[in-house]
Every structure is written in C-alpha cells, then in structure tokens.
C-alpha cells in the first residue's frame, strides 16, 4: 500500500467509488449516532419532568 492510499483512506482491493460509498456511510453513521445521543438526552429530560410533582394551575 502506498502512502497516498493510506492518506486517502482507501483500502486494497476497493475502487474509488467503493471508497467514496464507505466514507459516506461512515459519515451517515456518525450523524445517526449523534442524533441518537441527542434523543436519549431529550428522553431523559422528559422522563425527569414526568416524575416531577406538578402543581395545578
């Protein structure tokens, strides 16, 4: 493997198109993980709010 292939993130036996698809999938996966963390935090806040005693208005 040549240094420019390592720097480009390519793997032996993959085409440029496959490498681009893999990069896009990794980016999408990272975005989904981040969104999932945000949703978990929001769910935690809402659950805590539901557990809190409320006074009638």
N, CA, C and O atoms as a Maestro MAE file, in Angstrom:
{
 s_m_m2io_version
 :::
 2.0.0
}

f_m_ct {
 s_m_title
 :::
 protein
 m_atom[228] {
  # First column is atom index #
  i_m_mmod_type
  r_m_x_coord
  r_m_y_coord
  r_m_z_coord
  i_m_residue_number
  s_m_chain_name
  s_m_pdb_residue_name
  s_m_pdb_atom_name
  i_m_atomic_number
  :::
  1 25 0.858 -1.177 0.000 1 A "UNK " " N  " 7
  2 3 0.000 0.000 0.000 1 A "UNK " " CA " 6
  3 2 0.899 1.234 0.000 1 A "UNK " " C  " 6
  4 15 1.906 1.289 0.706 1 A "UNK " " O  " 8
  5 25 0.522 2.196 -0.786 2 A "UNK " " N  " 7
  6 3 1.298 3.427 -0.908 2 A "UNK " " CA " 6
  7 2 0.788 4.472 0.085 2 A "UNK " " C  " 6
  8 15 -0.376 4.446 0.485 2 A "UNK " " O  " 8
  9 25 1.667 5.385 0.476 3 A "UNK " " N  " 7
  10 3 1.304 6.390 1.476 3 A "UNK " " CA " 6
  11 2 0.103 7.216 1.039 3 A "UNK " " C  " 6
  12 15 -0.752 7.535 1.866 3 A "UNK " " O  " 8
  13 25 0.017 7.572 -0.247 4 A "UNK " " N  " 7
  14 3 -1.136 8.384 -0.690 4 A "UNK " " CA " 6
  15 2 -2.448 7.601 -0.559 4 A "UNK " " C  " 6
  16 15 -3.501 8.205 -0.359 4 A "UNK " " O  " 8
  17 25 -2.401 6.256 -0.670 5 A "UNK " " N  " 7
  18 3 -3.600 5.454 -0.471 5 A "UNK " " CA " 6
  19 2 -4.008 5.442 1.003 5 A "UNK " " C  " 6
  20 15 -5.194 5.489 1.330 5 A "UNK " " O  " 8
  21 25 -3.019 5.380 1.876 6 A "UNK " " N  " 7
  22 3 -3.288 5.428 3.314 6 A "UNK " " CA " 6
  23 2 -3.885 6.780 3.674 6 A "UNK " " C  " 6
  24 15 -4.876 6.853 4.402 6 A "UNK " " O  " 8
  25 25 -3.278 7.859 3.161 7 A "UNK " " N  " 7
  26 3 -3.769 9.210 3.443 7 A "UNK " " CA " 6
  27 2 -5.184 9.416 2.916 7 A "UNK " " C  " 6
  28 15 -5.977 10.135 3.524 7 A "UNK " " O  " 8
  29 25 -5.501 8.786 1.787 8 A "UNK " " N  " 7
  30 3 -6.823 8.955 1.177 8 A "UNK " " CA " 6
  31 2 -7.860 8.061 1.838 8 A "UNK " " C  " 6
  32 15 -9.053 8.188 1.560 8 A "UNK " " O  " 8
  33 25 -7.425 7.165 2.703 9 A "UNK " " N  " 7
  34 3 -8.360 6.276 3.377 9 A "UNK " " CA " 6
  35 2 -8.830 5.131 2.514 9 A "UNK " " C  " 6
  36 15 -9.849 4.510 2.815 9 A "UNK " " O  " 8
  37 25 -8.101 4.834 1.434 10 A "UNK " " N  " 7
  38 3 -8.501 3.735 0.564 10 A "UNK " " CA " 6
  39 2 -7.955 2.426 1.095 10 A "UNK " " C  " 6
  40 15 -6.973 2.399 1.837 10 A "UNK " " O  " 8
  41 25 -8.595 1.358 0.713 11 A "UNK " " N  " 7
  42 3 -8.182 0.031 1.139 11 A "UNK " " CA " 6
  43 2 -7.776 -0.761 -0.100 11 A "UNK " " C  " 6
  44 15 -8.296 -0.534 -1.193 11 A "UNK " " O  " 8
  45 25 -6.870 -1.664 0.076 12 A "UNK " " N  " 7
  46 3 -6.503 -2.501 -1.078 12 A "UNK " " CA " 6
  47 2 -7.716 -3.268 -1.592 12 A "UNK " " C  " 6
  48 15 -8.492 -3.808 -0.804 12 A "UNK " " O  " 8
  49 25 -7.879 -3.317 -2.898 13 A "UNK " " N  " 7
  50 3 -8.977 -4.065 -3.498 13 A "UNK " " CA " 6
  51 2 -10.276 -3.299 -3.599 13 A "UNK " " C  " 6
  52 15 -11.268 -3.848 -4.077 13 A "UNK " " O  " 8
  53 25 -10.307 -2.055 -3.167 14 A "UNK " " N  " 7
  54 3 -11.537 -1.272 -3.301 14 A "UNK " " CA " 6
  55 2 -11.359 -0.254 -4.415 14 A "UNK " " C  " 6
  56 15 -10.260 0.246 -4.654 14 A "UNK " " O  " 8
  57 25 -12.443 0.037 -5.080 15 A "UNK " " N  " 7
  58 3 -12.409 1.059 -6.120 15 A "UNK " " CA " 6
  59 2 -12.626 2.427 -5.482 15 A "UNK " " C  " 6
  60 15 -12.991 2.530 -4.311 15 A "UNK " " O  " 8
  61 25 -12.401 3.452 -6.254 16 A "UNK " " N  " 7
  62 3 -12.624 4.813 -5.757 16 A "UNK " " CA " 6
  63 2 -14.092 4.997 -5.384 16 A "UNK " " C  " 6
  64 15 -14.406 5.644 -4.385 16 A "UNK " " O  " 8
  65 25 -14.991 4.426 -6.189 17 A "UNK " " N  " 7
  66 3 -16.423 4.537 -5.907 17 A "UNK " " CA " 6
  67 2 -16.774 3.828 -4.601 17 A "UNK " " C  " 6
  68 15 -17.537 4.355 -3.790 17 A "UNK " " O  " 8
  69 25 -16.218 2.634 -4.400 18 A "UNK " " N  " 7
  70 3 -16.488 1.908 -3.157 18 A "UNK " " CA " 6
  71 2 -15.937 2.675 -1.961 18 A "UNK " " C  " 6
  72 15 -16.570 2.723 -0.906 18 A "UNK " " O  " 8
  73 25 -14.773 3.268 -2.120 19 A "UNK " " N  " 7
  74 3 -14.171 4.049 -1.050 19 A "UNK " " CA " 6
  75 2 -15.050 5.254 -0.703 19 A "UNK " " C  " 6
  76 15 -15.236 5.582 0.469 19 A "UNK " " O  " 8
  77 25 -15.587 5.905 -1.737 20 A "UNK " " N  " 7
  78 3 -16.463 7.062 -1.524 20 A "UNK " " CA " 6
  79 2 -17.748 6.636 -0.827 20 A "UNK " " C  " 6
  80 15 -18.247 7.341 0.051 20 A "UNK " " O  " 8
  81 25 -18.284 5.480 -1.219 21 A "UNK " " N  " 7
  82 3 -19.500 4.983 -0.580 21 A "UNK " " CA " 6
  83 2 -19.241 4.661 0.887 21 A "UNK " " C  " 6
  84 15 -20.061 4.969 1.752 21 A "UNK " " O  " 8
  85 25 -18.098 4.039 1.160 22 A "UNK " " N  " 7
  86 3 -17.754 3.705 2.538 22 A "UNK " " CA " 6
  87 2 -17.610 4.970 3.380 22 A "UNK " " C  " 6
  88 15 -18.070 5.022 4.521 22 A "UNK " " O  " 8
  89 25 -16.970 5.982 2.812 23 A "UNK " " N  " 7
  90 3 -16.803 7.246 3.528 23 A "UNK " " CA " 6
  91 2 -18.168 7.880 3.817 23 A "UNK " " C  " 6
  92 15 -18.393 8.397 4.911 23 A "UNK " " O  " 8
  93 25 -19.072 7.841 2.840 24 A "UNK " " N  " 7
  94 3 -20.412 8.410 3.021 24 A "UNK " " CA " 6
  95 2 -21.188 7.645 4.091 24 A "UNK " " C  " 6
  96 15 -21.892 8.245 4.904 24 A "UNK " " O  " 8
  97 25 -21.055 6.313 4.086 25 A "UNK " " N  " 7
  98 3 -21.736 5.507 5.096 25 A "UNK " " CA " 6
  99 2 -21.204 5.802 6.491 25 A "UNK " " C  " 6
  100 15 -21.972 5.882 7.450 25 A "UNK " " O  " 8
  101 25 -19.902 5.962 6.603 26 A "UNK " " N  " 7
  102 3 -19.308 6.278 7.907 26 A "UNK " " CA " 6
  103 2 -19.790 7.628 8.406 26 A "UNK " " C  " 6
  104 15 -20.074 7.795 9.592 26 A "UNK " " O  " 8
  105 25 -19.882 8.601 7.488 27 A "UNK " " N  " 7
  106 3 -20.368 9.932 7.872 27 A "UNK " " CA " 6
  107 2 -21.827 9.852 8.316 27 A "UNK " " C  " 6
  108 15 -22.207 10.437 9.330 27 A "UNK " " O  " 8
  109 25 -22.636 9.130 7.554 28 A "UNK " " N  " 7
  110 3 -24.039 8.968 7.914 28 A "UNK " " CA " 6
  111 2 -24.203 8.267 9.253 28 A "UNK " " C  " 6
  112 15 -25.067 8.630 10.051 28 A "UNK " " O  " 8
  113 25 -23.377 7.268 9.492 29 A "UNK " " N  " 7
  114 3 -23.423 6.542 10.757 29 A "UNK " " CA " 6
  115 2 -23.072 7.465 11.922 29 A "UNK " " C  " 6
  116 15 -23.716 7.417 12.970 29 A "UNK " " O  " 8
  117 25 -22.057 8.302 11.740 30 A "UNK " " N  " 7
  118 3 -21.667 9.244 12.789 30 A "UNK " " CA " 6
  119 2 -22.807 10.227 13.077 30 A "UNK " " C  " 6
  120 15 -23.070 10.557 14.233 30 A "UNK " " O  " 8
  121 25 -23.484 10.694 12.015 31 A "UNK " " N  " 7
  122 3 -24.603 11.618 12.200 31 A "UNK " " CA " 6
  123 2 -25.759 10.948 12.944 31 A "UNK " " C  " 6
  124 15 -26.395 11.566 13.797 31 A "UNK " " O  " 8
  125 25 -26.028 9.684 12.618 32 A "UNK " " N  " 7
  126 3 -27.097 8.962 13.300 32 A "UNK " " CA " 6
  127 2 -26.758 8.722 14.766 32 A "UNK " " C  " 6
  128 15 -27.630 8.818 15.631 32 A "UNK " " O  " 8
  129 25 -25.500 8.412 15.047 33 A "UNK " " N  " 7
  130 3 -25.087 8.223 16.441 33 A "UNK " " CA " 6
  131 2 -25.276 9.512 17.230 33 A "UNK " " C  " 6
  132 15 -25.744 9.482 18.368 33 A "UNK " " O  " 8
  133 25 -24.916 10.636 16.634 34 A "UNK " " N  " 7
  134 3 -25.071 11.934 17.301 34 A "UNK " " CA " 6
  135 2 -26.555 12.231 17.547 34 A "UNK " " C  " 6
  136 15 -26.933 12.670 18.634 34 A "UNK " " O  " 8
  137 25 -27.383 11.992 16.542 35 A "UNK " " N  " 7
  138 3 -28.824 12.220 16.702 35 A "UNK " " CA " 6
  139 2 -29.392 11.320 17.794 35 A "UNK " " C  " 6
  140 15 -30.250 11.747 18.567 35 A "UNK " " O  " 8
  141 25 -28.924 10.092 17.860 36 A "UNK " " N  " 7
  142 3 -29.389 9.160 18.881 36 A "UNK " " CA " 6
  143 2 -29.015 9.661 20.276 36 A "UNK " " C  " 6
  144 15 -29.819 9.563 21.204 36 A "UNK " " O  " 8
  145 25 -27.809 10.194 20.430 37 A "UNK " " N  " 7
  146 3 -27.394 10.743 21.725 37 A "UNK " " CA " 6
  147 2 -28.271 11.924 22.127 37 A "UNK " " C  " 6
  148 15 -28.629 12.066 23.296 37 A "UNK " " O  " 8
  149 25 -28.614 12.765 21.165 38 A "UNK " " N  " 7
  150 3 -29.487 13.917 21.444 38 A "UNK " " CA " 6
  151 2 -30.870 13.430 21.875 38 A "UNK " " C  " 6
  152 15 -31.447 13.951 22.829 38 A "UNK " " O  " 8
  153 25 -31.399 12.423 21.164 39 A "UNK " " N  " 7
  154 3 -32.710 11.882 21.518 39 A "UNK " " CA " 6
  155 2 -32.703 11.237 22.900 39 A "UNK " " C  " 6
  156 15 -33.665 11.375 23.656 39 A "UNK " " O  " 8
  157 25 -31.626 10.536 23.232 40 A "UNK " " N  " 7
  158 3 -31.518 9.929 24.562 40 A "UNK " " CA " 6
  159 2 -31.524 11.004 25.644 40 A "UNK " " C  " 6
  160 15 -32.180 10.848 26.674 40 A "UNK " " O  " 8
  161 25 -30.793 12.096 25.410 41 A "UNK " " N  " 7
  162 3 -30.751 13.182 26.386 41 A "UNK " " CA " 6
  163 2 -32.130 13.818 26.540 41 A "UNK " " C  " 6
  164 15 -32.568 14.111 27.653 41 A "UNK " " O  " 8
  165 25 -32.804 14.028 25.421 42 A "UNK " " N  " 7
  166 3 -34.140 14.623 25.470 42 A "UNK " " CA " 6
  167 2 -35.109 13.701 26.207 42 A "UNK " " C  " 6
  168 15 -35.925 14.166 27.003 42 A "UNK " " O  " 8
  169 25 -35.024 12.407 25.947 43 A "UNK " " N  " 7
  170 3 -35.902 11.445 26.620 43 A "UNK " " CA " 6
  171 2 -35.660 11.464 28.126 43 A "UNK " " C  " 6
  172 15 -36.594 11.344 28.919 43 A "UNK " " O  " 8
  173 25 -34.405 11.614 28.506 44 A "UNK " " N  " 7
  174 3 -34.065 11.667 29.925 44 A "UNK " " CA " 6
  175 2 -34.678 12.903 30.582 44 A "UNK " " C  " 6
  176 15 -35.207 12.825 31.691 44 A "UNK " " O  " 8
  177 25 -34.607 14.028 29.901 45 A "UNK " " N  " 7
  178 3 -35.188 15.272 30.426 45 A "UNK " " CA " 6
  179 2 -36.702 15.128 30.551 45 A "UNK " " C  " 6
  180 15 -37.278 15.504 31.572 45 A "UNK " " O  " 8
  181 25 -37.349 14.587 29.522 46 A "UNK " " N  " 7
  182 3 -38.804 14.420 29.568 46 A "UNK " " CA " 6
  183 2 -39.211 13.438 30.660 46 A "UNK " " C  " 6
  184 15 -40.210 13.656 31.346 46 A "UNK " " O  " 8
  185 25 -38.447 12.354 30.831 47 A "UNK " " N  " 7
  186 3 -38.765 11.376 31.876 47 A "UNK " " CA " 6
  187 2 -38.648 12.017 33.255 47 A "UNK " " C  " 6
  188 15 -39.478 11.772 34.131 47 A "UNK " " O  " 8
  189 25 -37.618 12.836 33.446 48 A "UNK " " N  " 7
  190 3 -37.454 13.523 34.725 48 A "UNK " " CA " 6
  191 2 -38.608 14.498 34.952 48 A "UNK " " C  " 6
  192 15 -39.073 14.648 36.082 48 A "UNK " " O  " 8
  193 25 -39.062 15.143 33.921 49 A "UNK " " N  " 7
  194 3 -40.183 16.086 34.020 49 A "UNK " " CA " 6
  195 2 -41.474 15.356 34.402 49 A "UNK " " C  " 6
  196 15 -42.280 15.867 35.181 49 A "UNK " " O  " 8
  197 25 -41.658 14.170 33.848 50 A "UNK " " N  " 7
  198 3 -42.854 13.386 34.174 50 A "UNK " " CA " 6
  199 2 -42.833 12.913 35.620 50 A "UNK " " C  " 6
  200 15 -43.881 12.810 36.256 50 A "UNK " " O  " 8
  201 25 -41.654 12.629 36.138 51 A "UNK " " N  " 7
  202 3 -41.517 12.150 37.509 51 A "UNK " " CA " 6
  203 2 -41.652 13.273 38.545 51 A "UNK " " C  " 6
  204 15 -41.879 13.012 39.726 51 A "UNK " " O  " 8
  205 25 -41.510 14.521 38.092 52 A "UNK " " N  " 7
  206 3 -41.564 15.668 38.996 52 A "UNK " " CA " 6
  207 2 -43.003 15.960 39.377 52 A "UNK " " C  " 6
  208 15 -43.889 15.956 38.522 52 A "UNK " " O  " 8
  209 25 -43.243 16.217 40.678 53 A "UNK " " N  " 7
  210 3 -44.616 16.571 41.071 53 A "UNK " " CA " 6
  211 2 -45.032 17.911 40.459 53 A "UNK " " C  " 6
  212 15 -44.250 18.861 40.437 53 A "UNK " " O  " 8
  213 25 -46.241 17.973 39.975 54 A "UNK " " N  " 7
  214 3 -46.750 19.199 39.334 54 A "UNK " " CA " 6
  215 2 -47.830 19.812 40.216 54 A "UNK " " C  " 6
  216 15 -48.612 19.108 40.855 54 A "UNK " " O  " 8
  217 25 -47.852 21.121 40.233 55 A "UNK " " N  " 7
  218 3 -48.911 21.819 40.962 55 A "UNK " " CA " 6
  219 2 -49.970 22.254 39.968 55 A "UNK " " C  " 6
  220 15 -49.632 22.674 38.861 55 A "UNK " " O  " 8
  221 25 -51.231 22.166 40.326 56 A "UNK " " N  " 7
  222 3 -52.293 22.586 39.399 56 A "UNK " " CA " 6
  223 2 -52.217 24.081 39.119 56 A "UNK " " C  " 6
  224 15 -51.850 24.862 39.997 56 A "UNK " " O  " 8
  225 25 -52.560 24.479 37.905 57 A "UNK " " N  " 7
  226 3 -52.527 25.901 37.530 57 A "UNK " " CA " 6
  227 2 -53.796 26.587 37.952 57 A "UNK " " C  " 6
  228 15 -53.954 27.786 37.724 57 A "UNK " " O  " 8
  :::
 }
 m_bond[227] {
  # First column is bond index #
  i_m_from
  i_m_to
  i_m_order
  :::
  1 1 2 1
  2 2 3 1
  3 3 4 2
  4 3 5 1
  5 5 6 1
  6 6 7 1
  7 7 8 2
  8 7 9 1
  9 9 10 1
  10 10 11 1
  11 11 12 2
  12 11 13 1
  13 13 14 1
  14 14 15 1
  15 15 16 2
  16 15 17 1
  17 17 18 1
  18 18 19 1
  19 19 20 2
  20 19 21 1
  21 21 22 1
  22 22 23 1
  23 23 24 2
  24 23 25 1
  25 25 26 1
  26 26 27 1
  27 27 28 2
  28 27 29 1
  29 29 30 1
  30 30 31 1
  31 31 32 2
  32 31 33 1
  33 33 34 1
  34 34 35 1
  35 35 36 2
  36 35 37 1
  37 37 38 1
  38 38 39 1
  39 39 40 2
  40 39 41 1
  41 41 42 1
  42 42 43 1
  43 43 44 2
  44 43 45 1
  45 45 46 1
  46 46 47 1
  47 47 48 2
  48 47 49 1
  49 49 50 1
  50 50 51 1
  51 51 52 2
  52 51 53 1
  53 53 54 1
  54 54 55 1
  55 55 56 2
  56 55 57 1
  57 57 58 1
  58 58 59 1
  59 59 60 2
  60 59 61 1
  61 61 62 1
  62 62 63 1
  63 63 64 2
  64 63 65 1
  65 65 66 1
  66 66 67 1
  67 67 68 2
  68 67 69 1
  69 69 70 1
  70 70 71 1
  71 71 72 2
  72 71 73 1
  73 73 74 1
  74 74 75 1
  75 75 76 2
  76 75 77 1
  77 77 78 1
  78 78 79 1
  79 79 80 2
  80 79 81 1
  81 81 82 1
  82 82 83 1
  83 83 84 2
  84 83 85 1
  85 85 86 1
  86 86 87 1
  87 87 88 2
  88 87 89 1
  89 89 90 1
  90 90 91 1
  91 91 92 2
  92 91 93 1
  93 93 94 1
  94 94 95 1
  95 95 96 2
  96 95 97 1
  97 97 98 1
  98 98 99 1
  99 99 100 2
  100 99 101 1
  101 101 102 1
  102 102 103 1
  103 103 104 2
  104 103 105 1
  105 105 106 1
  106 106 107 1
  107 107 108 2
  108 107 109 1
  109 109 110 1
  110 110 111 1
  111 111 112 2
  112 111 113 1
  113 113 114 1
  114 114 115 1
  115 115 116 2
  116 115 117 1
  117 117 118 1
  118 118 119 1
  119 119 120 2
  120 119 121 1
  121 121 122 1
  122 122 123 1
  123 123 124 2
  124 123 125 1
  125 125 126 1
  126 126 127 1
  127 127 128 2
  128 127 129 1
  129 129 130 1
  130 130 131 1
  131 131 132 2
  132 131 133 1
  133 133 134 1
  134 134 135 1
  135 135 136 2
  136 135 137 1
  137 137 138 1
  138 138 139 1
  139 139 140 2
  140 139 141 1
  141 141 142 1
  142 142 143 1
  143 143 144 2
  144 143 145 1
  145 145 146 1
  146 146 147 1
  147 147 148 2
  148 147 149 1
  149 149 150 1
  150 150 151 1
  151 151 152 2
  152 151 153 1
  153 153 154 1
  154 154 155 1
  155 155 156 2
  156 155 157 1
  157 157 158 1
  158 158 159 1
  159 159 160 2
  160 159 161 1
  161 161 162 1
  162 162 163 1
  163 163 164 2
  164 163 165 1
  165 165 166 1
  166 166 167 1
  167 167 168 2
  168 167 169 1
  169 169 170 1
  170 170 171 1
  171 171 172 2
  172 171 173 1
  173 173 174 1
  174 174 175 1
  175 175 176 2
  176 175 177 1
  177 177 178 1
  178 178 179 1
  179 179 180 2
  180 179 181 1
  181 181 182 1
  182 182 183 1
  183 183 184 2
  184 183 185 1
  185 185 186 1
  186 186 187 1
  187 187 188 2
  188 187 189 1
  189 189 190 1
  190 190 191 1
  191 191 192 2
  192 191 193 1
  193 193 194 1
  194 194 195 1
  195 195 196 2
  196 195 197 1
  197 197 198 1
  198 198 199 1
  199 199 200 2
  200 199 201 1
  201 201 202 1
  202 202 203 1
  203 203 204 2
  204 203 205 1
  205 205 206 1
  206 206 207 1
  207 207 208 2
  208 207 209 1
  209 209 210 1
  210 210 211 1
  211 211 212 2
  212 211 213 1
  213 213 214 1
  214 214 215 1
  215 215 216 2
  216 215 217 1
  217 217 218 1
  218 218 219 1
  219 219 220 2
  220 219 221 1
  221 221 222 1
  222 222 223 1
  223 223 224 2
  224 223 225 1
  225 225 226 1
  226 226 227 1
  227 227 228 2
  :::
 }
}
